[in-house]
């Protein structure tokens, strides 16, 4: 699930249209058309670098003559701040006009990557992988899932189209775990299949029905441990629902394969980043 330039440009184009509209009145009035400047993109608080290529696309969309030189690689952990993460040089109008859109996206992605890294570090020494969810900002999913990867997490589904996840409401309509799995058997066209279970009885039912992966919904670490023992490696297990920084270690120590955390994207705080003209 690579982040493509096309996906970046789609978000950037929308962001510029929203912010600039018919034109940057302040910059057009004050900055000569031929003026040039040099600026630094600065991370003002500790965290993970993520989104410099996105910020660069903002400036280059406004003027292809803008040059952006990354000083720190994507995914780099920064502890000493302020830290210069990129240099920006070129036509001053484009740099000043693109400043806010670039910083909004950069700060958002650094925030997601940083929160993901905190979750991922808490699973060190276990075989549990931290996953994201579809709880993303509409229109920003590709970028936010890229930030999760930069932070050391892994992506779950990109959308409804690339995997089958049978959740509680699906089960109610389909008539239960066994009935749902029986129907899916010849209808999923090779897509990965996962079934949600809220109880150990449903875990057993999913296992009996041949589910290759079972989502343990809102179970406590103790219940997840019981599910791991019950399944004994016959299916992959994913714990999900209300997992926090305070509880993820307990979940990881159960031996569960995956822990999915919606907070990676829906609750991450944007980091403080700035653009400083030299």
Secondary structure as the mmCIF struct_conf table of DSSP 4:
data_model
#
loop_
_struct_conf.conf_type_id
_struct_conf.id
_struct_conf.beg_label_comp_id
_struct_conf.beg_label_asym_id
_struct_conf.beg_label_seq_id
_struct_conf.end_label_comp_id
_struct_conf.end_label_asym_id
_struct_conf.end_label_seq_id
HELX_LH_PP_P HELX_LH_PP_P1 UNK A 2 UNK A 4
HELX_RH_AL_P HELX_RH_AL_P1 UNK A 5 UNK A 20
TURN_TY1_P TURN_TY1_P1 UNK A 21 UNK A 22
HELX_RH_AL_P HELX_RH_AL_P2 UNK A 25 UNK A 30
BEND BEND1 UNK A 31 UNK A 31
TURN_TY1_P TURN_TY1_P2 UNK A 33 UNK A 34
STRN STRN1 UNK A 36 UNK A 43
BEND BEND2 UNK A 45 UNK A 46
STRN STRN2 UNK A 47 UNK A 48
HELX_RH_AL_P HELX_RH_AL_P3 UNK A 52 UNK A 62
TURN_TY1_P TURN_TY1_P3 UNK A 64 UNK A 65
STRN STRN3 UNK A 67 UNK A 70
BEND BEND3 UNK A 71 UNK A 72
TURN_TY1_P TURN_TY1_P4 UNK A 74 UNK A 75
STRN STRN4 UNK A 77 UNK A 78
BEND BEND4 UNK A 80 UNK A 82
STRN STRN5 UNK A 83 UNK A 91
HELX_RH_AL_P HELX_RH_AL_P4 UNK A 92 UNK A 121
TURN_TY1_P TURN_TY1_P5 UNK A 122 UNK A 125
BEND BEND5 UNK A 126 UNK A 127
STRN STRN6 UNK A 129 UNK A 131
BEND BEND6 UNK A 134 UNK A 134
TURN_TY1_P TURN_TY1_P6 UNK A 138 UNK A 139
HELX_RH_AL_P HELX_RH_AL_P5 UNK A 141 UNK A 150
TURN_TY1_P TURN_TY1_P7 UNK A 151 UNK A 152
STRN STRN7 UNK A 154 UNK A 154
BEND BEND7 UNK A 158 UNK A 159
TURN_TY1_P TURN_TY1_P8 UNK A 160 UNK A 161
BEND BEND8 UNK A 162 UNK A 162
STRN STRN8 UNK A 164 UNK A 166
HELX_RH_AL_P HELX_RH_AL_P6 UNK A 168 UNK A 174
TURN_TY1_P TURN_TY1_P9 UNK A 175 UNK A 175
BEND BEND9 UNK A 176 UNK A 176
HELX_RH_AL_P HELX_RH_AL_P7 UNK A 177 UNK A 184
TURN_TY1_P TURN_TY1_P10 UNK A 185 UNK A 187
BEND BEND10 UNK A 188 UNK A 188
TURN_TY1_P TURN_TY1_P11 UNK A 189 UNK A 190
STRN STRN9 UNK A 193 UNK A 197
BEND BEND11 UNK A 198 UNK A 199
HELX_RH_AL_P HELX_RH_AL_P8 UNK A 200 UNK A 208
TURN_TY1_P TURN_TY1_P12 UNK A 209 UNK A 210
BEND BEND12 UNK A 212 UNK A 212
STRN STRN10 UNK A 213 UNK A 217
TURN_TY1_P TURN_TY1_P13 UNK A 218 UNK A 218
HELX_RH_AL_P HELX_RH_AL_P9 UNK A 221 UNK A 231
TURN_TY1_P TURN_TY1_P14 UNK A 232 UNK A 233
BEND BEND13 UNK A 234 UNK A 235
STRN STRN11 UNK A 236 UNK A 240
BEND BEND14 UNK A 241 UNK A 242
TURN_TY1_P TURN_TY1_P15 UNK A 245 UNK A 247
HELX_RH_AL_P HELX_RH_AL_P10 UNK A 248 UNK A 252
TURN_TY1_P TURN_TY1_P16 UNK A 253 UNK A 255
BEND BEND15 UNK A 257 UNK A 257
STRN STRN12 UNK A 258 UNK A 260
TURN_TY1_P TURN_TY1_P17 UNK A 262 UNK A 262
HELX_RH_AL_P HELX_RH_AL_P11 UNK A 263 UNK A 266
BEND BEND16 UNK A 267 UNK A 267
HELX_LH_PP_P HELX_LH_PP_P2 UNK A 268 UNK A 271
STRN STRN13 UNK A 273 UNK A 277
#
